[in-house]
Amino acid sequence: MRKKKIWIPILIVFGILVFGLFIMYRYSLGITVGRCLVAVDGSYLLVDDNSPTKISNCSSNEELFSNLKTGDKILVVHDGVNESYPGQTGAYFCLRLGGGSIDDISDEVISELTELGWLKGDVEDMVLENTKRVEYSYEDKYMSLEIPEGWKYSITEYSESAYAVGISFWPEGYSEGKLSLQYFLSGFGVCGTGLTESDITLGNMKAKRGIYDGDALWSFISFIPTARDYAVINEGAEEWWQEHGDMAMAILQTIQIGGTEVQ
């Protein structure tokens, strides 16, 4: 009887492994072990030897990457990887196997990703020079940003036809593409189809960064529930992100939001 009891959990574990392998084969999933690398825009990359791959959260767990730091050793179950550089794939499971640092990632990868703008600059330590504090308030709502020299901005004020008010900014020399810090008059909401979200901190506030269908750049950063109905909207910033994305994120770190909605 005792031998039978020992074999029961072994058979259960074996059955789970077989079922897991079948699911992976059925849906063409792969397993990769590598190092985590957090990009300047807050997205996550999996570095396997000298091959970096951007991983998008395709699971039902919104906190899939929330505790990861650059250099962590991770195991990822994912889709196929496209042939861009860095590659891109969707992740369904992520397990942190151990800690590490950026020193655990090859200098070649760091150099290439820095050249492409994925790692350009240290946003948190970046010092903005010759800035102007741009402010806007509507009723009891308040928002402001530090806009440095070399950047343009505009303010969308309240009108009867407006759905949001706020501050937009973009680098000089570009006629298209901007980021907009907005307060949504009728509430902020998004479509959930194809959407993955991950945690980010801006202006010492917790926020959610939303990416649709594995896009290379986020579509929005919302401050729910920290500051309800405030969000940063990407309105074509892909036009200049590779060159100016690090500075844009540094500007977003200067966000100040006030009003009765802020907790």
C-alpha positions in Angstrom: 0.0 0.0 0.0 2.8 2.4 0.9 4.5 1.9 -2.6 1.2 2.7 -4.3 0.9 5.9 -2.4 4.4 6.9 -3.5 3.7 6.3 -7.1 0.4 8.3 -7.2 2.1 11.8 -6.9 4.8 10.7 -9.3 2.2 9.7 -11.9 0.3 13.0 -11.3 3.4 15.1 -11.9 4.3 13.0 -15.0 0.8 13.5 -16.4 1.0 17.2 -15.9 4.3 17.3 -17.7 3.0 15.3 -20.6 -0.1 17.5 -20.8 2.1 20.7 -20.7 4.3 19.3 -23.5 1.2 18.5 -25.6 -0.2 22.0 -25.2 3.2 23.5 -26.1 3.4 21.3 -29.2 -0.3 21.9 -30.1 0.1 25.7 -30.1 3.8 25.9 -31.2 5.1 27.4 -28.0 8.7 27.5 -27.0 10.7 27.8 -23.8 13.7 30.1 -23.4 15.9 30.8 -20.4 17.8 34.0 -20.5 18.3 37.4 -18.8 15.7 40.1 -18.4 16.5 43.6 -19.8 14.2 46.5 -19.0 14.2 49.1 -21.9 14.1 52.8 -21.5 10.4 52.9 -22.3 9.6 50.3 -19.6 9.1 47.4 -22.0 10.8 44.0 -21.3 13.3 42.1 -23.3 14.6 38.5 -23.0 18.3 38.2 -23.8 19.4 34.7 -24.8 23.1 34.8 -25.3 23.5 37.6 -27.8 19.9 37.5 -29.0 17.5 40.1 -27.5 13.7 39.6 -27.9 11.0 42.0 -26.8 8.4 40.0 -24.8 4.8 41.2 -24.7 2.4 40.0 -22.0 -0.1 37.7 -23.8 -1.3 36.0 -20.6 -4.3 36.8 -18.4 -1.9 37.8 -15.6 -1.4 41.6 -15.7 1.5 41.2 -13.2 3.5 38.8 -15.4 6.6 41.0 -15.5 5.9 43.3 -12.5 8.7 42.0 -10.2 11.4 41.7 -12.9 14.6 43.8 -13.0 17.4 44.1 -15.5 19.8 41.1 -15.1 17.2 38.7 -13.6 17.5 35.1 -14.9 14.1 34.1 -16.3 12.3 31.3 -18.0 9.7 32.3 -20.5 7.1 30.3 -22.4 6.3 32.2 -25.6 5.1 32.3 -29.2 7.4 32.1 -32.2 9.9 35.0 -32.5 9.8 37.3 -35.5 13.0 38.3 -37.4 13.2 42.0 -36.4 16.0 43.3 -34.2 15.3 43.0 -31.4 12.9 40.1 -32.1 9.4 40.2 -30.8 7.2 37.5 -29.2 4.2 37.0 -26.9 4.8 35.6 -23.5 2.3 33.3 -21.7 4.4 32.3 -18.7 7.4 33.9 -17.0 9.3 32.5 -14.0 12.1 34.3 -12.3 14.9 31.8 -11.7 17.4 34.2 -9.9 18.8 37.7 -9.7 21.5 39.4 -11.6 22.6 42.7 -13.0 23.2 44.4 -16.4 26.8 43.0 -16.1 25.3 39.6 -16.9 24.3 40.8 -20.3 26.9 40.9 -23.1 28.5 44.3 -24.0 27.6 43.6 -27.6 23.9 43.5 -26.9 24.0 46.5 -24.6 25.9 48.5 -27.3 23.6 47.5 -30.1 20.4 48.3 -28.1 21.8 51.6 -26.9 22.6 52.6 -30.5 19.0 51.7 -31.5 17.6 53.8 -28.6 16.2 51.0 -26.5 18.7 51.7 -23.7 19.8 55.2 -24.5 20.4 57.2 -21.3 19.3 56.5 -17.7 15.9 58.1 -17.5 15.6 58.2 -13.8 19.0 60.0 -13.5 18.7 62.2 -16.5 18.9 65.9 -15.7 16.6 68.2 -17.8 18.2 71.5 -18.5 16.7 74.9 -19.3 13.2 73.7 -18.6 9.8 75.5 -18.3 7.1 74.2 -15.9 4.0 74.1 -18.1 0.8 74.0 -16.1 -2.9 73.6 -16.8 -5.9 73.5 -14.5 -9.6 73.0 -15.1 -12.0 73.3 -12.1 -10.3 71.2 -9.4 -8.1 69.3 -11.9 -4.4 70.2 -12.2 -1.5 68.9 -14.3 2.0 70.1 -15.2 5.2 69.0 -16.9 8.8 70.2 -17.2 9.4 71.0 -20.9 13.1 71.5 -21.8 14.6 73.6 -24.4 14.3 72.0 -27.9 10.8 70.8 -27.3 7.4 72.2 -28.3 4.1 72.0 -26.4 0.5 73.0 -26.7 -2.5 73.1 -24.3 -5.9 71.8 -25.0 -8.3 73.8 -22.9 -11.9 73.1 -21.9 -14.6 73.6 -24.5 -18.2 72.2 -24.8 -17.0 69.8 -27.5 -13.8 68.7 -25.8 -13.6 65.1 -24.5 -10.3 65.8 -22.7 -8.1 68.6 -21.5 -4.3 68.6 -21.1 -0.8 69.3 -22.3 0.9 67.8 -25.4 4.6 67.9 -26.2 7.0 66.9 -29.0 10.6 67.6 -30.1 11.3 70.5 -32.3 11.6 69.8 -36.0 8.7 67.3 -36.2 5.4 68.3 -37.6 3.7 65.0 -36.6 3.7 62.8 -33.5 3.3 63.9 -29.9 2.6 62.7 -26.3 -0.4 64.1 -24.5 -1.0 64.3 -20.7 -4.7 64.4 -20.5 -7.7 64.5 -18.1 -10.7 62.8 -19.6 -13.9 64.7 -18.9 -16.2 61.7 -19.2 -13.8 59.1 -17.8 -10.8 57.2 -19.3 -11.5 53.9 -20.9 -9.9 51.6 -23.5 -10.7 48.6 -25.7 -9.4 45.4 -24.2 -9.0 43.5 -27.5 -5.3 42.8 -28.2 -4.3 44.8 -25.2 -1.5 43.9 -22.8 -0.7 46.1 -19.7 2.3 46.3 -17.4 3.3 48.3 -14.4 5.3 51.5 -14.6 6.1 54.4 -12.3 5.9 58.0 -13.5 6.3 61.1 -11.2 6.4 58.7 -8.2 2.9 57.4 -9.1 2.0 53.9 -10.0 0.6 53.5 -13.5 -0.3 51.0 -16.3 1.3 51.0 -19.7 -0.9 49.6 -22.4 0.4 48.0 -25.7 -1.9 46.7 -28.5 -1.1 43.7 -30.6 2.6 43.6 -29.8 3.2 47.1 -31.1 6.8 48.4 -30.7 5.6 51.4 -28.6 2.9 51.8 -25.9 -0.4 53.4 -26.8 -1.2 54.9 -23.4 -0.1 55.1 -19.8 -3.0 55.4 -17.3 -2.9 56.5 -13.7 -5.9 54.5 -12.6 -6.3 54.0 -9.6 -3.6 56.4 -8.5 -5.1 59.4 -10.2 -8.3 58.4 -11.9 -9.1 59.5 -15.5 -5.6 61.0 -16.1 -3.5 59.3 -18.8 -0.6 59.9 -21.2 -1.7 59.2 -24.8 0.8 58.3 -27.6 -0.4 60.2 -30.7 2.1 59.2 -33.3 5.3 59.5 -31.2 6.8 56.6 -33.2 7.9 59.2 -35.7 10.7 60.4 -33.4 10.9 57.8 -30.6 14.1 56.1 -31.6 16.0 59.4 -31.4 14.1 61.2 -28.6 12.3 58.5 -26.6 14.7 58.6 -23.7 14.2 62.4 -23.2 10.4 62.0 -23.6 10.3 59.5 -20.8 12.5 61.8 -18.6 9.9 64.6 -19.3 7.1 62.2 -18.2 8.9 61.6 -15.0 8.3 65.3 -14.1 4.5 64.8 -14.2 2.5 66.5 -11.4 -1.2 65.8 -11.1 -3.6 67.3 -8.6 -7.3 67.4 -7.8 -10.0 65.6 -5.8 -9.5 62.4 -7.9 -6.0 61.9 -6.7 -5.6 59.4 -3.8 
